[in-house]
């Protein structure tokens, strides 16, 4: 496959990747979703991520039917990547895409939930040990030695079962041997097969004899580079006899290099034109001889390291001669550690944010005790759902918090700043996380498989262009084949209220007719035509002002109840906070328009609460 056949790779990008990596290696990096390789080749990380998402999950990316859905998807992966234990794990998280195969979703959920439980089961000291091991691994850019040492740390922390069975299957003694051997290596060894073909660069201190030979070679090279100075030192103005000069040269070189005099003598030329030729010839020959000795010793030490890092018999199954030919402890440790970092990062994300495994259902989305993943602090959990689900009958759930089942569409109404858009975003996040095989932010959830998720935020523009672009954004995925989830916020913001109610009513009816699911946020519920039987209206209510004059809202929707915008609460706050007498009079005039009695009651309640505190 040509590089330009991949989404997002044009002639210039293809040329850059081919120059930096070679076509074959670049293709392998794309197929393996290796962000690091593409970034190292000069691509911006965001661009590399987009290319790899499309290359490895084209169909899954089509689930994101609108730009707002894609924005939530990007934010979710950024949030998960923040919990990554290594940079490479973060890159792997960023290229996750929705999965369309139910078995693939269940399989990933199995592994991530097991990773979540494994992380939660570690005591704080073991967690810190794992974090430190991965930090060292990351700082070493995933080197072979760091991979082996991290594998040892994971085994010591007990991260060896379930999704980490590859770590548990590593032989502890061979890991320690491999760590010792790798400590003798300068640079990196290709764990996939470089042991047989590539030279191993032996580190200083790995072998005393090799260190001695290297020191002698270095000294001999220094002397060879200054042969004239050697001659002057030997001659010293007094040695005129050639035999005496030969003897003096041999003694001087042996003393300066640490080489045995006999070895230096053997390197000396039998015939020389003059004293200078004898000195330079001796040094040149000695350098050649020492280079050969160093090469021979390096080969012997490298052979020992190859043996210590050789094929791991534990990698092959019994009776399977070809199962792991060429597989090494280092290669297996590198793969196991990379996978463990990825899964533990996702498990850590789920554990730290209180995510649970969703139940995958055929049709519907319902949550109990759901929280918006992008909100911090003390967040009121909510329960909601559309379609068929069983959470309505969950034991111990109050009826007000048990989402009705069977409705195809809900129309969500209620107070300004009451969390309606936040609820839509929460449902979108739950649907996307579940589609990627990841736990969701709720106490319980049932999520169907969706071919398209249409999330449309409120856009405060009032012109024909926005209306047209919005309709072109939400209608085509709604009428396409397959299952669609519609999450549309304040459709009336893009056209006049009367016509917006007509269009919204049409969208609700079309959603039901197409067998889709939908949640539509609006302030126009009372202006809608009679809704289909499969649709309902829910409401979120503001309950007053706090003693700090903040809006106090019950974010849990009340099912089959029209919510109120309660403008008197907003006007009450404006009246109370107005510092200018004229401005206050203006707000008081508005209070009369929305109901002066209600405004005064709200202000009295807030003052009473403040005094009571």
RODO-2510 file (C-alpha; in nm, 4 decimals, decimal comma):
residues 613
     n   res          X          Y          Z
     1     x     0,0000     0,0000     0,0000
     2     x     0,1359     0,3431    -0,0941
     3     x     0,1784     0,5982     0,1817
     4     x    -0,0450     0,8404    -0,0084
     5     x    -0,3269     0,5866     0,0041
     6     x    -0,3646     0,6594     0,3749
     7     x    -0,6049     0,9335     0,4800
     8     x    -0,4335     1,2681     0,5349
     9     x    -0,1022     1,1773     0,3668
    10     x    -0,0275     1,3839     0,0583
    11     x     0,2848     1,3937    -0,1612
    12     x     0,4869     1,6178     0,0747
    13     x     0,4008     1,4177     0,3865
    14     x     0,4688     1,0940     0,2035
    15     x     0,8097     1,2202     0,0944
    16     x     0,8950     1,3348     0,4462
    17     x     0,8004     0,9988     0,5990
    18     x     0,9898     0,8056     0,3310
    19     x     1,3040     1,0128     0,3870
    20     x     1,2901     0,9892     0,7651
    21     x     1,1730     0,6303     0,8109
    22     x     1,1739     0,4571     0,4761
    23     x     0,8505     0,3521     0,3096
    24     x     0,8323     0,0097     0,4756
    25     x     0,9008     0,1397     0,8268
    26     x     0,6576     0,4290     0,7768
    27     x     0,3863     0,1868     0,6665
    28     x     0,4533    -0,0320     0,9701
    29     x     0,4308     0,2721     1,1984
    30     x     0,0953     0,3723     1,0501
    31     x    -0,0483     0,0224     1,0764
    32     x     0,0754    -0,0051     1,4357
    33     x    -0,0648     0,3403     1,5267
    34     x     0,2851     0,4480     1,6336
    35     x     0,2435     0,8199     1,7011
    36     x     0,5990     0,8496     1,8291
    37     x     0,7493     0,7301     1,5002
    38     x     0,5498     0,9789     1,2930
    39     x     0,6261     1,2665     1,5298
    40     x     0,9934     1,1704     1,5174
    41     x     0,9713     1,1932     1,1381
    42     x     0,8658     1,5560     1,1667
    43     x     0,4852     1,5467     1,1749
    44     x     0,2929     1,7568     1,4255
    45     x     0,1505     1,5348     1,6984
    46     x    -0,2078     1,6405     1,6289
    47     x    -0,1724     1,5655     1,2593
    48     x    -0,0076     1,2307     1,3287
    49     x    -0,2901     1,1420     1,5656
    50     x    -0,5575     1,2262     1,3086
    51     x    -0,3840     1,0208     1,0407
    52     x    -0,3534     0,7172     1,2669
    53     x    -0,7120     0,7404     1,3875
    54     x    -0,8352     0,7245     1,0300
    55     x    -0,5845     0,4587     0,9280
    56     x    -0,6804     0,2262     1,2112
    57     x    -1,0436     0,3127     1,2768
    58     x    -1,2004     0,4700     0,9685
    59     x    -1,5441     0,3185     1,0287
    60     x    -1,5317     0,4056     1,3976
    61     x    -1,4558     0,7707     1,3246
    62     x    -1,7743     0,7866     1,1180
    63     x    -1,9675     0,7424     1,4438
    64     x    -1,8728     1,1035     1,5226
    65     x    -2,1353     1,2595     1,2992
    66     x    -2,0902     1,6249     1,4029
    67     x    -1,8067     1,8566     1,4978
    68     x    -1,9462     1,8842     1,8513
    69     x    -1,9388     1,5044     1,8873
    70     x    -1,5783     1,5063     1,7655
    71     x    -1,4940     1,7785     2,0171
    72     x    -1,6289     1,5676     2,3052
    73     x    -1,4359     1,2681     2,1698
    74     x    -1,1113     1,4683     2,1579
    75     x    -1,1675     1,6037     2,5091
    76     x    -1,2369     1,2555     2,6467
    77     x    -0,9166     1,1118     2,5042
    78     x    -0,7203     1,4123     2,6292
    79     x    -0,8652     1,3525     2,9753
    80     x    -0,7720     0,9845     2,9618
    81     x    -0,4252     1,0616     2,8260
    82     x    -0,3642     1,2854     3,1288
    83     x    -0,3722     0,9700     3,3433
    84     x    -0,1235     0,7867     3,1200
    85     x     0,1784     0,6379     3,2932
    86     x     0,4062     0,6782     2,9896
    87     x     0,4218     0,9030     2,6873
    88     x     0,3758     0,6075     2,4522
    89     x     0,0667     0,4960     2,6456
    90     x    -0,0750     0,8473     2,6089
    91     x    -0,0156     0,8288     2,2340
    92     x    -0,1939     0,4939     2,2145
    93     x    -0,4883     0,6370     2,4075
    94     x    -0,5146     0,9368     2,1760
    95     x    -0,5637     0,7147     1,8708
    96     x    -0,8440     0,5044     2,0188
    97     x    -1,1580     0,5123     1,8057
    98     x    -1,5135     0,3842     1,8513
    99     x    -1,5460     0,0115     1,7833
   100     x    -1,8324    -0,1196     1,5755
   101     x    -1,7854    -0,4846     1,6667
   102     x    -1,9688    -0,5763     1,9874
   103     x    -1,7219    -0,8534     2,0722
   104     x    -1,4317    -0,6098     2,0386
   105     x    -1,6059    -0,3664     2,2748
   106     x    -1,6712    -0,6394     2,5316
   107     x    -1,3127    -0,7643     2,5047
   108     x    -1,1636    -0,4214     2,5685
   109     x    -1,4062    -0,3626     2,8544
   110     x    -1,2936    -0,6909     3,0103
   111     x    -0,9299    -0,5833     3,0010
   112     x    -0,9803    -0,2229     3,1082
   113     x    -1,2098    -0,3147     3,3976
   114     x    -0,9554    -0,5735     3,5106
   115     x    -0,6850    -0,3056     3,4848
   116     x    -0,9025    -0,0655     3,6857
   117     x    -0,9489    -0,3267     3,9563
   118     x    -0,5772    -0,4065     3,9532
   119     x    -0,4878    -0,0393     3,9996
   120     x    -0,7500     0,0049     4,2722
   121     x    -0,6194    -0,3073     4,4468
   122     x    -0,2646    -0,1738     4,4806
   123     x    -0,1691    -0,0085     4,8066
   124     x    -0,0191     0,3377     4,7820
   125     x     0,3418     0,2195     4,8131
   126     x     0,2951    -0,0294     4,5283
   127     x     0,1250     0,2364     4,3175
   128     x     0,4171     0,4681     4,3764
   129     x     0,6611     0,1904     4,2830
   130     x     0,4723     0,1286     3,9588
   131     x     0,4579     0,5011     3,8785
   132     x     0,8308     0,5381     3,9426
   133     x     0,9124     0,2328     3,7307
   134     x     0,7129     0,3688     3,4391
   135     x     0,8650     0,7152     3,4880
   136     x     1,2146     0,5672     3,4542
   137     x     1,0951     0,3667     3,1544
   138     x     0,9573     0,6841     2,9953
   139     x     1,2705     0,8877     3,0658
   140     x     1,4772     0,6133     2,9021
   141     x     1,2480     0,6360     2,5975
   142     x     1,1397     0,2757     2,6438
   143     x     1,4930     0,1307     2,6273
   144     x     1,5451    -0,2423     2,6559
   145     x     1,6987    -0,2169     3,0025
   146     x     1,4185     0,0105     3,1245
   147     x     1,1582    -0,2334     2,9861
   148     x     1,3145    -0,5262     3,1689
   149     x     1,3512    -0,3330     3,4947
   150     x     0,9897    -0,2132     3,4691
   151     x     0,8754    -0,5721     3,4156
   152     x     1,0563    -0,6668     3,7353
   153     x     0,8863    -0,3801     3,9224
   154     x     0,5411    -0,4824     3,7936
   155     x     0,5993    -0,8411     3,9028
   156     x     0,7095    -0,7266     4,2472
   157     x     0,3922    -0,5139     4,2745
   158     x     0,1801    -0,8169     4,1847
   159     x     0,0602    -0,6805     3,8483
   160     x     0,0726    -1,0242     3,6868
   161     x    -0,2821    -1,1520     3,6399
   162     x    -0,5662    -1,1019     3,3950
   163     x    -0,4711    -0,8464     3,1317
   164     x    -0,1158    -0,8499     3,2697
   165     x    -0,0614    -1,2229     3,2350
   166     x     0,2160    -1,1558     2,9822
   167     x     0,4092    -0,9850     3,2616
   168     x     0,3372    -1,2763     3,4928
   169     x     0,4515    -1,5267     3,2301
   170     x     0,8010    -1,3763     3,2183
   171     x     1,0666    -1,5784     3,3959
   172     x     1,2004    -1,3828     3,6924
   173     x     1,5506    -1,5311     3,6773
   174     x     1,5800    -1,4636     3,3056
   175     x     1,4608    -1,1070     3,3620
   176     x     1,7345    -1,0497     3,6162
   177     x     1,9917    -1,2069     3,3836
   178     x     1,8654    -0,9899     3,1012
   179     x     1,8897    -0,6786     3,3187
   180     x     2,2497    -0,7639     3,4069
   181     x     2,3328    -0,8287     3,0428
   182     x     2,1675    -0,5115     2,9196
   183     x     2,3589    -0,3103     3,1771
   184     x     2,6692    -0,4180     2,9825
   185     x     2,5327    -0,2787     2,6564
   186     x     2,5768     0,0762     2,5326
   187     x     2,2742     0,1976     2,3384
   188     x     1,9817    -0,0268     2,2451
   189     x     1,9358    -0,3742     2,1085
   190     x     1,6521    -0,4470     1,8708
   191     x     1,4570    -0,7050     2,0745
   192     x     1,2910    -0,8361     1,7592
   193     x     1,6057    -0,9901     1,6208
   194     x     1,9098    -0,7647     1,6337
   195     x     2,0946    -1,0113     1,8539
   196     x     2,1945    -1,2288     1,5601
   197     x     2,2879    -0,9738     1,2972
   198     x     2,3802    -0,6426     1,4557
   199     x     2,6924    -0,5737     1,6563
   200     x     2,6409    -0,5156     2,0244
   201     x     2,8151    -0,2078     2,1621
   202     x     2,9745    -0,3181     2,4884
   203     x     2,9606    -0,0621     2,7667
   204     x     3,2617     0,0379     2,9726
   205     x     3,2860    -0,1730     3,2863
   206     x     3,1205    -0,4756     3,1293
   207     x     3,4480    -0,6677     3,0981
   208     x     3,7773    -0,5870     3,2680
   209     x     3,9929    -0,7390     2,9932
   210     x     3,8090    -0,5442     2,7259
   211     x     3,8466    -0,2230     2,9261
   212     x     4,2242    -0,2894     2,9551
   213     x     4,2612    -0,3486     2,5815
   214     x     4,0585    -0,0381     2,4994
   215     x     4,2791     0,1737     2,7260
   216     x     4,5937     0,0336     2,5611
   217     x     4,4509     0,1004     2,2141
   218     x     4,3604     0,4576     2,3077
   219     x     4,7092     0,5214     2,4402
   220     x     4,8708     0,3660     2,1313
   221     x     4,6606     0,5835     1,9009
   222     x     4,7641     0,8938     2,0933
   223     x     5,1306     0,7989     2,0524
   224     x     5,0809     0,7206     1,6822
   225     x     4,9320     1,0676     1,6317
   226     x     5,2487     1,2208     1,7797
   227     x     5,5202     0,9853     1,6550
   228     x     5,7706     1,2713     1,6130
   229     x     5,7340     1,3647     1,9805
   230     x     5,7921     0,9993     2,0723
   231     x     6,1106     0,9966     1,8646
   232     x     6,2367     1,3120     2,0339
   233     x     6,1607     1,1689     2,3785
   234     x     6,3457     0,8469     2,2996
   235     x     6,6416     1,0105     2,1283
   236     x     6,6656     1,2834     2,3943
   237     x     6,9714     1,4168     2,2134
   238     x     7,1944     1,1294     2,3251
   239     x     7,0872     0,8052     2,1555
   240     x     7,2773     0,7915     1,8295
   241     x     7,3085     0,4131     1,8086
   242     x     7,0153     0,2644     1,6112
   243     x     6,9916    -0,0512     1,8246
   244     x     6,9804     0,1586     2,1367
   245     x     6,7078     0,3720     1,9780
   246     x     6,5024     0,0587     1,8976
   247     x     6,5288    -0,0638     2,2545
   248     x     6,4449     0,2782     2,3922
   249     x     6,1395     0,3056     2,1651
   250     x     6,0046    -0,0325     2,2736
   251     x     6,0534     0,0478     2,6414
   252     x     5,8926     0,3919     2,6048
   253     x     5,5879     0,2643     2,4151
   254     x     5,5408    -0,0278     2,6562
   255     x     5,5582     0,2085     2,9520
   256     x     5,3164     0,4635     2,8041
   257     x     5,0548     0,2136     2,6795
   258     x     5,0774    -0,0640     2,9365
   259     x     5,1405    -0,3177     2,6570
   260     x     5,3943    -0,5920     2,7227
   261     x     5,7393    -0,5072     2,5725
   262     x     5,7377    -0,8371     2,3831
   263     x     5,4130    -0,7362     2,2139
   264     x     5,5576    -0,3991     2,1165
   265     x     5,8749    -0,5683     1,9903
   266     x     5,6673    -0,8049     1,7777
   267     x     5,4939    -0,5064     1,6209
   268     x     5,8221    -0,3333     1,5313
   269     x     5,9240    -0,3459     1,1613
   270     x     6,2174    -0,5667     1,0660
   271     x     6,3501    -0,3003     0,8361
   272     x     6,3191     0,0760     0,8608
   273     x     6,4584     0,3593     0,6518
   274     x     6,5510     0,5633     0,9536
   275     x     6,4657     0,6232     1,3185
   276     x     6,1480     0,8139     1,2381
   277     x     6,0284     0,5355     1,0101
   278     x     6,0983     0,2783     1,2818
   279     x     5,9015     0,4697     1,5490
   280     x     5,6015     0,5462     1,3291
   281     x     5,5982     0,1933     1,1819
   282     x     5,6051     0,0358     1,5279
   283     x     5,3159     0,2506     1,6493
   284     x     5,1047     0,1913     1,3374
   285     x     5,1471    -0,1848     1,3609
   286     x     5,0750    -0,1823     1,7340
   287     x     4,7488     0,0081     1,6788
   288     x     4,6416    -0,2467     1,4173
   289     x     4,7260    -0,5351     1,6492
   290     x     4,5418    -0,3796     1,9440
   291     x     4,2369    -0,3046     1,7238
   292     x     4,2234    -0,6712     1,6318
   293     x     4,2552    -0,7698     1,9986
   294     x     3,9743    -0,5320     2,0988
   295     x     3,7503    -0,6637     1,8201
   296     x     3,8166    -1,0205     1,9233
   297     x     3,7410    -0,9500     2,2876
   298     x     3,4273    -0,7492     2,2012
   299     x     3,3045    -1,0419     1,9909
   300     x     3,3581    -1,2806     2,2799
   301     x     3,1763    -1,0552     2,5284
   302     x     2,8970    -0,9914     2,2773
   303     x     2,8573    -1,3668     2,2268
   304     x     2,8126    -1,4035     2,6015
   305     x     2,5510    -1,1262     2,6056
   306     x     2,3706    -1,2856     2,3113
   307     x     2,3571    -1,6086     2,5042
   308     x     2,2239    -1,4342     2,8131
   309     x     1,9605    -1,2535     2,6036
   310     x     1,8881    -1,5458     2,3750
   311     x     1,5609    -1,7183     2,2892
   312     x     1,3271    -1,7669     2,5821
   313     x     1,1980    -2,1245     2,5857
   314     x     0,9088    -2,0151     2,8062
   315     x     0,7703    -1,8150     2,5144
   316     x     0,6798    -2,1231     2,3130
   317     x     0,3944    -2,3531     2,3986
   318     x     0,4648    -2,7159     2,4662
   319     x     0,5109    -2,9011     2,1400
   320     x     0,5018    -2,5780     1,9374
   321     x     0,8464    -2,5570     1,7851
   322     x     0,7750    -2,2470     1,5790
   323     x     0,5556    -2,0567     1,8243
   324     x     0,8249    -1,8199     1,9437
   325     x     1,1262    -1,8721     1,7242
   326     x     1,3678    -1,5862     1,7921
   327     x     1,1552    -1,4571     2,0799
   328     x     1,3599    -1,3269     2,3687
   329     x     1,2974    -1,2259     2,7252
   330     x     1,3809    -0,8697     2,6255
   331     x     1,1330    -0,8713     2,3366
   332     x     0,8597    -1,0208     2,5493
   333     x     0,9294    -0,7793     2,8354
   334     x     0,9209    -0,4787     2,5989
   335     x     0,5835    -0,5830     2,4559
   336     x     0,4369    -0,6775     2,7941
   337     x     0,5458    -0,3503     2,9563
   338     x     0,4125    -0,1381     2,6702
   339     x     0,0754    -0,3153     2,6856
   340     x     0,0685    -0,2958     3,0646
   341     x     0,1356     0,0791     3,0542
   342     x    -0,1517     0,1252     2,8100
   343     x    -0,4020    -0,0840     3,0060
   344     x    -0,2976     0,0420     3,3485
   345     x    -0,3288     0,3997     3,2204
   346     x    -0,6860     0,3339     3,1088
   347     x    -0,7555     0,1481     3,4330
   348     x    -0,6131     0,4376     3,6320
   349     x    -0,8335     0,6809     3,4373
   350     x    -1,1417     0,4735     3,5204
   351     x    -1,0446     0,4277     3,8852
   352     x    -0,9528     0,7895     3,9541
   353     x    -1,2799     0,9146     3,8023
   354     x    -1,5106     0,6490     3,9449
   355     x    -1,6071     0,4947     3,6117
   356     x    -1,8048     0,1707     3,5917
   357     x    -1,8522    -0,0915     3,3257
   358     x    -2,1601    -0,0178     3,1139
   359     x    -2,4005    -0,2944     3,0200
   360     x    -2,4175    -0,3189     2,6432
   361     x    -2,7751    -0,3378     2,5152
   362     x    -2,9348    -0,3555     2,1734
   363     x    -3,1227    -0,0278     2,1823
   364     x    -3,1184     0,2530     2,4332
   365     x    -2,9014     0,4668     2,6553
   366     x    -2,9683     0,5074     3,0262
   367     x    -2,7559     0,6190     3,3209
   368     x    -2,7998     0,6223     3,6950
   369     x    -2,5864     0,8544     3,9043
   370     x    -2,4067     0,9898     3,5970
   371     x    -2,1513     1,2715     3,6206
   372     x    -2,0150     1,4954     3,3504
   373     x    -1,6483     1,3914     3,3150
   374     x    -1,5339     1,7453     3,2417
   375     x    -1,6678     1,9013     3,5617
   376     x    -1,4629     1,9107     3,8779
   377     x    -1,5659     1,9531     4,2365
   378     x    -1,8871     1,8392     4,3991
   379     x    -2,1158     1,7506     4,1072
   380     x    -2,4758     1,6405     4,1494
   381     x    -2,5156     1,3046     3,9745
   382     x    -2,8180     1,2605     3,7507
   383     x    -3,0205     0,9716     3,6142
   384     x    -3,1612     0,9792     3,2649
   385     x    -3,2353     0,7678     2,9624
   386     x    -3,4210     0,7094     2,6386
   387     x    -3,5032     0,3859     2,4637
   388     x    -3,5436     0,0474     2,6262
   389     x    -3,3488    -0,0234     2,9439
   390     x    -3,3826    -0,1876     3,2836
   391     x    -3,2555     0,0912     3,5106
   392     x    -3,6128     0,1999     3,5770
   393     x    -3,6574    -0,1096     3,7902
   394     x    -3,3238    -0,0880     3,9705
   395     x    -3,3583    -0,1803     4,3343
   396     x    -3,3175     0,1062     4,5775
   397     x    -3,3619     0,3840     4,3185
   398     x    -3,6188     0,6487     4,3977
   399     x    -3,8925     0,6701     4,1394
   400     x    -3,8064     1,0334     4,0647
   401     x    -3,4550     0,9232     3,9652
   402     x    -3,5523     0,6165     3,7654
   403     x    -3,5599     0,7049     3,3930
   404     x    -3,8751     0,5895     3,2126
   405     x    -3,8188     0,3131     2,9609
   406     x    -3,9531     0,2717     2,6101
   407     x    -3,9621     0,6349     2,4923
   408     x    -3,7672     0,6991     2,1717
   409     x    -3,7337     1,0736     2,2277
   410     x    -3,7284     1,3089     2,5220
   411     x    -3,7770     1,6842     2,5049
   412     x    -3,5760     1,8398     2,7879
   413     x    -3,6960     2,1730     2,9230
   414     x    -3,6198     2,3906     3,2208
   415     x    -3,4251     2,6650     3,3878
   416     x    -3,1560     2,8728     3,2266
   417     x    -2,8141     2,7521     3,3466
   418     x    -2,9954     2,4443     3,4731
   419     x    -2,7555     2,1878     3,3292
   420     x    -2,9507     2,0817     3,0213
   421     x    -2,6536     2,1173     2,7874
   422     x    -2,4316     1,9520     3,0475
   423     x    -2,6686     1,6541     3,0541
   424     x    -2,6517     1,6251     2,6745
   425     x    -2,2715     1,6355     2,6922
   426     x    -2,2765     1,3709     2,9667
   427     x    -2,4888     1,1371     2,7538
   428     x    -2,2590     1,1968     2,4576
   429     x    -1,9528     1,1175     2,6696
   430     x    -2,1120     0,8000     2,8061
   431     x    -2,2060     0,6818     2,4572
   432     x    -1,8580     0,7537     2,3203
   433     x    -1,6682     0,5939     2,6080
   434     x    -1,8826     0,2820     2,5845
   435     x    -1,8301     0,2677     2,2080
   436     x    -1,4535     0,2617     2,2672
   437     x    -1,4815    -0,0185     2,5198
   438     x    -1,4124     0,2062     2,8189
   439     x    -1,5934     0,2398     3,1539
   440     x    -1,8274     0,5365     3,1954
   441     x    -1,8811     0,8055     3,4639
   442     x    -2,1928     0,6725     3,6358
   443     x    -2,3108     0,4387     3,9088
   444     x    -2,4745     0,2233     3,6411
   445     x    -2,5292     0,2526     3,2675
   446     x    -2,6875     0,0670     2,9787
   447     x    -2,5637     0,1735     2,6369
   448     x    -2,6588     0,0572     2,2897
   449     x    -2,4426     0,0425     1,9808
   450     x    -2,4757     0,3535     1,7660
   451     x    -2,3633     0,3909     1,4082
   452     x    -2,3767     0,7682     1,4452
   453     x    -2,3807     1,0089     1,7380
   454     x    -2,5189     1,3534     1,6544
   455     x    -2,4308     1,6047     1,9250
   456     x    -2,5206     1,9649     1,8432
   457     x    -2,4543     2,2440     2,0898
   458     x    -2,6471     2,5687     2,1007
   459     x    -2,5047     2,8222     1,8584
   460     x    -2,6183     3,1769     1,9279
   461     x    -2,6482     3,2934     1,5684
   462     x    -2,9697     3,3933     1,4020
   463     x    -2,9405     3,3783     1,0249
   464     x    -3,0373     3,1586     0,7339
   465     x    -2,6807     3,0352     0,6864
   466     x    -2,6626     2,8900     1,0367
   467     x    -3,0051     2,7306     1,0013
   468     x    -2,9061     2,5695     0,6728
   469     x    -2,5712     2,4421     0,8009
   470     x    -2,7345     2,3056     1,1163
   471     x    -2,9993     2,1160     0,9224
   472     x    -2,7320     1,9793     0,6884
   473     x    -2,5378     1,8666     0,9937
   474     x    -2,8149     1,6869     1,1837
   475     x    -3,0565     1,5535     0,9217
   476     x    -2,8336     1,3362     0,6935
   477     x    -2,7056     1,1150     0,9791
   478     x    -3,0593     1,0900     1,1152
   479     x    -3,2015     0,9479     0,7921
   480     x    -2,9033     0,7204     0,7154
   481     x    -2,9285     0,3463     0,7718
   482     x    -2,8373     0,2136     1,1132
   483     x    -2,8810     0,3365     1,4695
   484     x    -2,8483     0,7079     1,5430
   485     x    -2,8371     0,8948     1,8738
   486     x    -2,9552     1,2573     1,8466
   487     x    -2,8473     1,5045     2,1174
   488     x    -2,9555     1,8524     2,0053
   489     x    -2,9370     2,1662     2,2167
   490     x    -3,1771     2,4656     2,1857
   491     x    -3,2629     2,4356     1,8202
   492     x    -3,4691     2,7556     1,8509
   493     x    -3,1528     2,9655     1,8842
   494     x    -3,0985     2,9534     1,5072
   495     x    -3,4345     3,0797     1,3803
   496     x    -3,7473     3,2603     1,4993
   497     x    -3,9373     3,0810     1,7789
   498     x    -4,2532     2,9959     1,5826
   499     x    -4,0714     2,8356     1,2933
   500     x    -3,8212     2,6751     1,5316
   501     x    -4,1058     2,4960     1,7095
   502     x    -4,2297     2,3628     1,3752
   503     x    -3,8823     2,2407     1,2765
   504     x    -3,8190     2,0884     1,6181
   505     x    -4,1513     1,9061     1,6063
   506     x    -4,0508     1,7725     1,2655
   507     x    -3,7157     1,6520     1,3984
   508     x    -3,8808     1,4729     1,6911
   509     x    -4,1282     1,3027     1,4579
   510     x    -3,8515     1,2111     1,2119
   511     x    -3,6416     1,0674     1,4951
   512     x    -3,9275     0,8394     1,5982
   513     x    -4,0065     0,7420     1,2394
   514     x    -3,6432     0,6492     1,1684
   515     x    -3,6171     0,4349     1,4799
   516     x    -3,3483     0,6618     1,6248
   517     x    -3,3098     0,7854     1,9807
   518     x    -3,3027     1,1506     2,0710
   519     x    -3,2832     1,4095     2,3454
   520     x    -3,3806     1,7602     2,2352
   521     x    -3,3266     2,0590     2,4647
   522     x    -3,5705     2,3473     2,4166
   523     x    -3,7613     2,6284     2,5831
   524     x    -4,0472     2,5798     2,3367
   525     x    -4,2052     2,2619     2,4729
   526     x    -4,5457     2,4246     2,5158
   527     x    -4,5359     2,5457     2,1533
   528     x    -4,4787     2,2026     2,0077
   529     x    -4,7565     2,0185     1,8289
   530     x    -4,8760     1,7018     2,0009
   531     x    -4,5711     1,4785     2,0199
   532     x    -4,5676     1,1171     1,9042
   533     x    -4,6593     0,8588     2,1656
   534     x    -4,2947     0,7497     2,1765
   535     x    -4,1840     1,0953     2,2948
   536     x    -4,2019     1,2593     2,6374
   537     x    -4,1222     1,5952     2,7956
   538     x    -3,8925     1,6267     3,0991
   539     x    -3,7993     1,9312     3,3030
   540     x    -3,5167     2,0702     3,5142
   541     x    -3,6166     2,3140     3,7853
   542     x    -3,4453     2,6027     3,9603
   543     x    -3,5451     2,6116     4,3268
   544     x    -3,4300     2,9588     4,4275
   545     x    -3,1121     3,1445     4,5146
   546     x    -2,8435     3,0540     4,7639
   547     x    -2,7394     3,3000     5,0333
   548     x    -2,4619     3,4014     4,7904
   549     x    -2,7357     3,4728     4,5336
   550     x    -2,6230     3,1890     4,3110
   551     x    -2,8937     2,9986     4,1284
   552     x    -2,9916     2,6854     4,3215
   553     x    -3,0875     2,4135     4,0729
   554     x    -3,1997     2,0554     4,1071
   555     x    -3,0078     1,9146     3,8110
   556     x    -3,1993     1,5868     3,8197
   557     x    -3,4704     1,6122     3,5511
   558     x    -3,8278     1,5484     3,6558
   559     x    -3,9713     1,3054     3,4082
   560     x    -4,2818     1,3858     3,2055
   561     x    -4,2940     1,7362     3,3541
   562     x    -4,2416     2,0627     3,1691
   563     x    -3,9587     2,2607     3,3301
   564     x    -3,9779     2,6329     3,3848
   565     x    -3,7159     2,8935     3,2985
   566     x    -3,7977     3,0803     3,6255
   567     x    -3,6686     3,4225     3,5110
   568     x    -3,7702     3,5716     3,8470
   569     x    -3,4636     3,4054     4,0032
   570     x    -3,2316     3,5694     3,7539
   571     x    -3,4007     3,9089     3,7904
   572     x    -3,3895     3,8719     4,1702
   573     x    -3,0139     3,8260     4,1581
   574     x    -2,9743     4,1286     3,9305
   575     x    -3,1825     4,3426     4,1639
   576     x    -2,9837     4,2324     4,4676
   577     x    -2,6457     4,2850     4,3023
   578     x    -2,7180     4,6207     4,1361
   579     x    -2,4904     4,8857     4,2835
   580     x    -2,6209     5,1793     4,0837
   581     x    -2,9575     5,3207     4,1901
   582     x    -3,0742     5,3764     3,8328
   583     x    -2,9711     5,0294     3,7207
   584     x    -3,1466     4,8809     4,0226
   585     x    -3,4628     5,0698     3,9306
   586     x    -3,4429     4,9251     3,5810
   587     x    -3,4162     4,5707     3,7142
   588     x    -3,7021     4,6377     3,9570
   589     x    -3,9156     4,7438     3,6605
   590     x    -3,8356     4,4041     3,4967
   591     x    -3,9276     4,2397     3,8256
   592     x    -4,2738     4,3790     3,7847
   593     x    -4,2891     4,2328     3,4342
   594     x    -4,1968     3,8805     3,5425
   595     x    -4,3850     3,8914     3,8717
   596     x    -4,2788     4,1310     4,1464
   597     x    -4,4237     3,9129     4,4182
   598     x    -4,2165     3,6162     4,3068
   599     x    -3,9027     3,8300     4,2932
   600     x    -3,9602     3,9716     4,6401
   601     x    -4,0266     3,6235     4,7782
   602     x    -3,7026     3,4983     4,6234
   603     x    -3,5035     3,7846     4,7743
   604     x    -3,6664     3,7298     5,1136
   605     x    -3,5873     3,3586     5,1016
   606     x    -3,2232     3,4296     5,0175
   607     x    -3,1972     3,6889     5,2996
   608     x    -3,3627     3,4499     5,5447
   609     x    -3,1214     3,1735     5,4491
   610     x    -2,8237     3,4064     5,4884
   611     x    -2,9393     3,5229     5,8343
   612     x    -3,0117     3,1665     5,9331
   613     x    -2,6564     3,0693     5,8428
***
